[in-house]
Amino acid sequence: MNMEFFQQFKTRLNRNHSWPCNYVFKFIVPANNSQSLLNIFEERDSITTKKSRNGRYISVTAKCRVNSSDEVIAVYEAASQIKGILSL
């Protein structure tokens, strides 16, 4: 994703959230890459996972306490490095 996209996203985040706040991240990731995604989140974060019907994909929902829009963007940037991930 390009810098312009992240700048617009940051503007929207700051307009719609008061920091710090709880933020919900949702992803779909190939099952063989799921641990890479889970490693992004800390133990204190509330994470739920669900396998797809055929088991090839896993949906991940993480509820995290974040202090700024920069923290949200950092998670998305880290997740974007995982092959086959979809951010929802």
PyRosetta script that sets phi, psi and omega in degrees:
from pyrosetta import init, pose_from_sequence

init()
pose = pose_from_sequence("MNMEFFQQFKTRLNRNHSWPCNYVFKFIVPANNSQSLLNIFEERDSITTKKSRNGRYISVTAKCRVNSSDEVIAVYEAASQIKGILSL")
pose.set_psi(1, 147.9)
pose.set_omega(1, -175.2)
pose.set_phi(2, -91.2)
pose.set_psi(2, 167.5)
pose.set_omega(2, -176.9)
pose.set_phi(3, -63.3)
pose.set_psi(3, -35.3)
pose.set_omega(3, 179.4)
pose.set_phi(4, -62.5)
pose.set_psi(4, -42.0)
pose.set_omega(4, 178.0)
pose.set_phi(5, -59.9)
pose.set_psi(5, -47.6)
pose.set_omega(5, -178.0)
pose.set_phi(6, -65.9)
pose.set_psi(6, -33.7)
pose.set_omega(6, 177.9)
pose.set_phi(7, -67.0)
pose.set_psi(7, -42.3)
pose.set_omega(7, 176.6)
pose.set_phi(8, -64.8)
pose.set_psi(8, -41.5)
pose.set_omega(8, 178.6)
pose.set_phi(9, -62.5)
pose.set_psi(9, -43.2)
pose.set_omega(9, 178.8)
pose.set_phi(10, -61.1)
pose.set_psi(10, -42.4)
pose.set_omega(10, 178.3)
pose.set_phi(11, -60.4)
pose.set_psi(11, -44.8)
pose.set_omega(11, 178.9)
pose.set_phi(12, -64.7)
pose.set_psi(12, -42.5)
pose.set_omega(12, 178.4)
pose.set_phi(13, -59.2)
pose.set_psi(13, -46.7)
pose.set_omega(13, -178.5)
pose.set_phi(14, -67.5)
pose.set_psi(14, -29.0)
pose.set_omega(14, 177.7)
pose.set_phi(15, -73.2)
pose.set_psi(15, -33.1)
pose.set_omega(15, -172.0)
pose.set_phi(16, -104.7)
pose.set_psi(16, -3.5)
pose.set_omega(16, -177.7)
pose.set_phi(17, -132.9)
pose.set_psi(17, 148.7)
pose.set_omega(17, 171.2)
pose.set_phi(18, -108.7)
pose.set_psi(18, 125.5)
pose.set_omega(18, -174.5)
pose.set_phi(19, -94.3)
pose.set_psi(19, 144.8)
pose.set_omega(19, -6.3)
pose.set_phi(20, -73.5)
pose.set_psi(20, 158.4)
pose.set_omega(20, 178.4)
pose.set_phi(21, -157.0)
pose.set_psi(21, 169.7)
pose.set_omega(21, 173.2)
pose.set_phi(22, -85.5)
pose.set_psi(22, 136.2)
pose.set_omega(22, -178.8)
pose.set_phi(23, -130.6)
pose.set_psi(23, 139.1)
pose.set_omega(23, -179.0)
pose.set_phi(24, -105.8)
pose.set_psi(24, 121.7)
pose.set_omega(24, 175.3)
pose.set_phi(25, -102.8)
pose.set_psi(25, 139.1)
pose.set_omega(25, 177.1)
pose.set_phi(26, -133.3)
pose.set_psi(26, 132.8)
pose.set_omega(26, -179.0)
pose.set_phi(27, -140.4)
pose.set_psi(27, 156.4)
pose.set_omega(27, 166.2)
pose.set_phi(28, -122.8)
pose.set_psi(28, 129.2)
pose.set_omega(28, -174.1)
pose.set_phi(29, -137.1)
pose.set_psi(29, 145.3)
pose.set_omega(29, 173.4)
pose.set_phi(30, -57.1)
pose.set_psi(30, 139.7)
pose.set_omega(30, -175.4)
pose.set_phi(31, -54.2)
pose.set_psi(31, -37.7)
pose.set_omega(31, -177.8)
pose.set_phi(32, -72.6)
pose.set_psi(32, -8.7)
pose.set_omega(32, 177.4)
pose.set_phi(33, -112.8)
pose.set_psi(33, 7.3)
pose.set_omega(33, -173.4)
pose.set_phi(34, -65.6)
pose.set_psi(34, -35.4)
pose.set_omega(34, -178.6)
pose.set_phi(35, -64.7)
pose.set_psi(35, -34.1)
pose.set_omega(35, 177.1)
pose.set_phi(36, -60.3)
pose.set_psi(36, -39.8)
pose.set_omega(36, 177.9)
pose.set_phi(37, -69.6)
pose.set_psi(37, -45.6)
pose.set_omega(37, -178.6)
pose.set_phi(38, -61.5)
pose.set_psi(38, -30.3)
pose.set_omega(38, 179.4)
pose.set_phi(39, -67.3)
pose.set_psi(39, -18.9)
pose.set_omega(39, 179.3)
pose.set_phi(40, -69.6)
pose.set_psi(40, -32.4)
pose.set_omega(40, -175.1)
pose.set_phi(41, -91.0)
pose.set_psi(41, 155.4)
pose.set_omega(41, -179.6)
pose.set_phi(42, -90.8)
pose.set_psi(42, 162.4)
pose.set_omega(42, -178.5)
pose.set_phi(43, -60.5)
pose.set_psi(43, -29.2)
pose.set_omega(43, -177.5)
pose.set_phi(44, -75.1)
pose.set_psi(44, -15.0)
pose.set_omega(44, -179.2)
pose.set_phi(45, -75.1)
pose.set_psi(45, 145.2)
pose.set_omega(45, 177.5)
pose.set_phi(46, -87.1)
pose.set_psi(46, 115.0)
pose.set_omega(46, -175.9)
pose.set_phi(47, -123.6)
pose.set_psi(47, 131.1)
pose.set_omega(47, 173.2)
pose.set_phi(48, -122.4)
pose.set_psi(48, 144.9)
pose.set_omega(48, 179.5)
pose.set_phi(49, -130.2)
pose.set_psi(49, 154.5)
pose.set_omega(49, 177.1)
pose.set_phi(50, -148.5)
pose.set_psi(50, 127.4)
pose.set_omega(50, 178.3)
pose.set_phi(51, -77.5)
pose.set_psi(51, 148.4)
pose.set_omega(51, 174.1)
pose.set_phi(52, -70.6)
pose.set_psi(52, 168.1)
pose.set_omega(52, -177.4)
pose.set_phi(53, -55.1)
pose.set_psi(53, -41.8)
pose.set_omega(53, -179.3)
pose.set_phi(54, -92.0)
pose.set_psi(54, -2.5)
pose.set_omega(54, 175.9)
pose.set_phi(55, 80.4)
pose.set_psi(55, 4.2)
pose.set_omega(55, -179.0)
pose.set_phi(56, -80.5)
pose.set_psi(56, -23.6)
pose.set_omega(56, -178.1)
pose.set_phi(57, -126.6)
pose.set_psi(57, 157.1)
pose.set_omega(57, 176.4)
pose.set_phi(58, -131.4)
pose.set_psi(58, 131.4)
pose.set_omega(58, 172.8)
pose.set_phi(59, -92.4)
pose.set_psi(59, 138.9)
pose.set_omega(59, -177.3)
pose.set_phi(60, -126.8)
pose.set_psi(60, 127.4)
pose.set_omega(60, 173.5)
pose.set_phi(61, -119.3)
pose.set_psi(61, 124.3)
pose.set_omega(61, 180.0)
pose.set_phi(62, -124.0)
pose.set_psi(62, 124.1)
pose.set_omega(62, 175.4)
pose.set_phi(63, -102.2)
pose.set_psi(63, 116.8)
pose.set_omega(63, -172.3)
pose.set_phi(64, -127.2)
pose.set_psi(64, 148.8)
pose.set_omega(64, 171.3)
pose.set_phi(65, -90.2)
pose.set_psi(65, 117.5)
pose.set_omega(65, -179.2)
pose.set_phi(66, -120.7)
pose.set_psi(66, 151.4)
pose.set_omega(66, -176.2)
pose.set_phi(67, -98.5)
pose.set_psi(67, -14.0)
pose.set_omega(67, -177.2)
pose.set_phi(68, -164.5)
pose.set_psi(68, 166.3)
pose.set_omega(68, 175.4)
pose.set_phi(69, -63.9)
pose.set_psi(69, -28.9)
pose.set_omega(69, 178.0)
pose.set_phi(70, -62.6)
pose.set_psi(70, -36.6)
pose.set_omega(70, 177.3)
pose.set_phi(71, -66.4)
pose.set_psi(71, -40.2)
pose.set_omega(71, 178.3)
pose.set_phi(72, -62.1)
pose.set_psi(72, -47.7)
pose.set_omega(72, -178.5)
pose.set_phi(73, -64.1)
pose.set_psi(73, -36.8)
pose.set_omega(73, 178.6)
pose.set_phi(74, -61.6)
pose.set_psi(74, -38.2)
pose.set_omega(74, 177.9)
pose.set_phi(75, -65.1)
pose.set_psi(75, -46.7)
pose.set_omega(75, 179.5)
pose.set_phi(76, -63.6)
pose.set_psi(76, -38.1)
pose.set_omega(76, 178.1)
pose.set_phi(77, -65.1)
pose.set_psi(77, -42.3)
pose.set_omega(77, 178.0)
pose.set_phi(78, -64.7)
pose.set_psi(78, -43.2)
pose.set_omega(78, -179.1)
pose.set_phi(79, -66.2)
pose.set_psi(79, -32.0)
pose.set_omega(79, -177.9)
pose.set_phi(80, -65.0)
pose.set_psi(80, -15.6)
pose.set_omega(80, 178.3)
pose.set_phi(81, -80.7)
pose.set_psi(81, -9.1)
pose.set_omega(81, -178.2)
pose.set_phi(82, -85.9)
pose.set_psi(82, 126.2)
pose.set_omega(82, -176.4)
pose.set_phi(83, -64.6)
pose.set_psi(83, 128.8)
pose.set_omega(83, 174.2)
pose.set_phi(84, 83.2)
pose.set_psi(84, 5.8)
pose.set_omega(84, -177.2)
pose.set_phi(85, -77.1)
pose.set_psi(85, 146.2)
pose.set_omega(85, 172.5)
pose.set_phi(86, -120.3)
pose.set_psi(86, 127.2)
pose.set_omega(86, 176.3)
pose.set_phi(87, -96.3)
pose.set_psi(87, 131.1)
pose.set_omega(87, -179.5)
pose.set_phi(88, -106.7)
pose.dump_pdb("model.pdb")
